[in-house]
């Protein structure tokens, strides 16, 4: 069978390389057009790179039925319209909220080189293991490319990529992780074997690549080795796992990880010194990670295995940015196959970890501000007494007018309290737009505020001012807008005049 099919596969692949290309300007991102994201309970999300969870949908009756139509299709239609008409105000009435205000930088929404390499590697390595599956993948891929390039919102081909979460639990408490902070808004646990089997029975024959992680750490799943082996050997899929590698992993398990056929492994370790490592990987053990990584590398050599391809990945924070050379040298000396630094995504609550280089994942070098100036215009700021804040702002974000702000939704000015390090300390209040805010228009806003009774007044050093879409995002955090918030330094008088 292999001898008969492999020449056919090679011929189809050569034809594919010559005749089929994704036209990048015809779709918004790889997430909704090329990939599906499946939670531990089998429900589907439109995207696996969003900061927060969306409204997951059960496969009704199948994954393809859900993925090709309904809110998935209407979101594609909305995003295609936004591509044709840039600068419009996000409106999520017929689209997923997160997609309407996409937090991912435009240049990170499609990786042509990654797609090309995944297809090439799958054909090269999996044709020997599962030639029938590879043939089905290529035939489906040609159909997918035609539909994507045709700007279709209702896609009938199967996705070529998938992200699947075997376990949405973790052994660490990283401060930017919904699981680590306890903010995940879904039941936690392990994917049941029946759910996994049913999922791969439907989409496995068409997948070139499967990421086996999302909210939690996949190595905590008791059947993870079997999960990998079925994907790799039965369905001919290239698999990737990302793990903190900080749970106890004995030599027998690590041998099994190699035997499972796992193609790629990312080990997330941000420093080799324990006291620095735990500043972000809270509850972890850097020494255990390094020892287990040494064992895995040794076993790969003993078993004469080229896989898994091991990548050491370090997020950049202020505690390790001056140690990058030392960390990288340590990793290469250990014997990893690949190494990489990544800018960390940091929300304002964790700005105390921000590196001096001030780069965030997908961040712009030159952010523009909507706030021209801000000042307190009613004398001294005192606890327990109102003060008047005046803010001059320009509408330089959208090509259409911002409508007046409804009471509980829409765009408005937000004011937060911040400490001397500009770390947020909580909301102070909002200034609503009472009339349309037209493109390039400048308006001076004015409103009285007073500090909440429970504020730590001795720590307040700034008022942080920015536009926000209420309940959705602050403009600073939206990777498409990426505004520069305004920090107004205040001299806080703790005692009132009469005290």
Buried (B, 14 or more C-beta within 10 A) or exposed (E): EEEEBBEEBEEBBEEBEEEBEBEEEBBBBBBBBBBBBBBBBBBBBBBBBBBEBBEBBEBEEEBBEBBBBEBBBBBBBBBBBBEEEEEBBBEBEEBBBBBBBBBBBEEEBBEEEEBEEBBEBBBEBBBEBBBBBBBBBBBBBBBBBEBBBEBBBEBEBBBBBBBBBBBBBBBBBBBBBBBBEEEBEBEBEBBEBEBBEBBBEBBBBBBBBBBBBBBBBBBBBEBBBBBBBBBBBBBBBBBBBBBBBBBEBEEEBBBBBBBBBBBBBBBBBBBBBBEBBBBBBEEBBBEBBBEBBEBBBEBBEEEEBEBBBBBBBBBBBBBBBEBEEEBBEBBEEBBBBBBEBEBBBBEBEBBBBBBEEEBBBBEBEEEEBBBBEBEBEEEEBBBBBEBEBBBBBBBBBBEEBBEBBEEEEBBBBBBBBBBEEBBBBEEBBBBBBEEEBEBEBEBEBEBEBBBEEEBEBEBBBBBBBBBBBBEBBBBBBBBBBBBBBBBBEBEBBEEEEEE
